[in-house]
Amino acid sequence: MAITHAPAQDPTGDGPTPAEIRDPVLVNLDRAITAFITMVPFLLLAVAVSQTWNHQLHWRDVAIFLVMYVPTALGITVGFHRLLTHRAFKTSPWMRGLLAIAGTMAVEGPVINWVADHRKHHTYTDRLGDPHSPHVDHGVGLRGALRGLGHAHVGWLFDHSQRAARERFTPDLVADPVVSFVDRTFILWSLVGLAIPFGLGVLFSGTVDAGLTALLWGGAVRIFLLHHVTYSINSLCHFFGRRRFETGDESRNLGWLAGLSFGESWHNNHHAFPTSAFHGLGRRELDLSGLTITALERVGLVWDVQRVSLERQVAKAVTAPE
């Protein structure tokens, strides 16, 4: 199924309409689930740190962590973000479904909700209507800055006042049978993302204890790290770093986060050219997601990959490439 819908735009500069805001259905239940998903990996991180301190960490656990982190991170960066949100390239239905499943195993919420919120973020970046801006209605001075960063990092997950209406921002995905199926089965794929590391641990060692340790690293620690890397794009990348392009918002490039975020932290580049499949636009701007898309293009799994010409970059640039 071809994806043809463009993200909603706001040409008037006015704030969001009621139709653009998701109805706050079962808000308390949603907040409870969000708190559980956010806090449990954090608490289990203490167990992982203790295990490492006591020299109980095995190389197989590190390998399982990477086996889970890389595809689920790519599911978010290549699948949820560059494909489904911005349509930076085209692919087949089965590949679209595979990327959506991989992203769903990151446990960052159902795919259509994720895309809707991100499209709304681009429509109202850093002004009223942005679901997670650190710069809107948080006060001034150091206290206001800290409140804004806290809201943009995790606070917005518990605030439903500006969450995006799916019907307004993602009618293409609501109508897509592949993506809608993955969206409806969010819990299933989240559990599969936990079952895989447990199964690998048992397979490689033959014991349930090793399976639980693998679940700790390939499940809880992996989810914790990937969550906070993603959250940092919303918070840190709208507060710290360099502005290479004029974008009319506070998006920034944060080079030290590029490796863990697979190139998502070249965030000012992304806001300058949202439909580009590549966020790292300079020779020194590491973009593992962009490299992955290039590899998929070369073997024919994706096509119509969107690139930004050097002329367009120069015309919009305010500083030289990093």
TAQUIJO-V489128 format. One record per backbone hydrogen bond with DSSP energy under -0.5 kcal/mol. CO is the residue of the C=O (numbers start at 1). NH is the residue of the N-H. If there is no record, write none. Layout:
BEGIN
co | nh
CO | NH
CO | NH
END
This chain:
BEGIN
co | nh
2 | 4
10 | 13
17 | 20
18 | 21
20 | 165
23 | 25
24 | 27
26 | 30
27 | 31
28 | 32
29 | 33
30 | 34
31 | 35
32 | 36
33 | 37
34 | 38
35 | 39
36 | 40
37 | 41
38 | 42
39 | 43
40 | 44
41 | 45
42 | 46
43 | 46
43 | 47
44 | 48
45 | 49
46 | 50
47 | 51
48 | 52
49 | 53
50 | 54
51 | 56
52 | 55
58 | 61
58 | 62
59 | 63
60 | 64
61 | 65
62 | 66
63 | 67
64 | 68
65 | 69
66 | 70
67 | 71
68 | 72
69 | 73
70 | 74
71 | 75
72 | 76
73 | 77
74 | 78
74 | 79
75 | 80
76 | 81
77 | 82
78 | 83
79 | 84
80 | 85
81 | 85
81 | 86
82 | 88
83 | 87
88 | 306
90 | 303
92 | 96
93 | 97
94 | 98
95 | 99
96 | 100
97 | 101
98 | 102
99 | 103
100 | 104
101 | 105
103 | 106
104 | 107
110 | 114
111 | 115
112 | 116
113 | 117
114 | 118
115 | 119
116 | 120
117 | 121
118 | 122
119 | 123
120 | 124
122 | 125
124 | 127
127 | 130
130 | 133
133 | 136
135 | 137
140 | 144
141 | 145
142 | 146
143 | 147
144 | 148
145 | 149
146 | 150
147 | 151
148 | 152
149 | 153
150 | 154
150 | 155
151 | 156
154 | 157
155 | 158
156 | 159
158 | 160
160 | 163
163 | 22
165 | 169
166 | 170
170 | 174
171 | 175
173 | 176
175 | 177
176 | 180
177 | 181
178 | 182
179 | 183
180 | 184
181 | 185
183 | 186
185 | 189
186 | 190
187 | 191
188 | 192
189 | 193
190 | 194
191 | 194
191 | 195
192 | 196
194 | 198
195 | 199
196 | 200
197 | 201
198 | 202
199 | 203
200 | 204
201 | 205
202 | 206
207 | 211
208 | 212
209 | 213
210 | 214
211 | 215
212 | 216
213 | 217
214 | 218
215 | 219
215 | 220
216 | 221
217 | 222
219 | 223
220 | 224
221 | 225
222 | 226
223 | 227
224 | 228
225 | 229
226 | 230
227 | 231
228 | 232
229 | 233
230 | 233
230 | 234
231 | 235
232 | 237
235 | 238
236 | 239
236 | 240
237 | 252
242 | 244
242 | 253
244 | 318
244 | 319
245 | 247
252 | 267
253 | 242
253 | 255
254 | 257
255 | 258
257 | 261
258 | 262
258 | 263
259 | 262
261 | 264
262 | 289
263 | 266
265 | 254
265 | 267
266 | 270
267 | 271
268 | 272
269 | 273
273 | 276
279 | 281
282 | 285
284 | 286
287 | 291
288 | 292
289 | 293
290 | 294
291 | 295
292 | 296
293 | 297
294 | 298
295 | 299
296 | 301
296 | 302
297 | 300
301 | 92
303 | 90
306 | 277
307 | 309
309 | 313
310 | 314
311 | 315
312 | 316
313 | 317
316 | 246
END
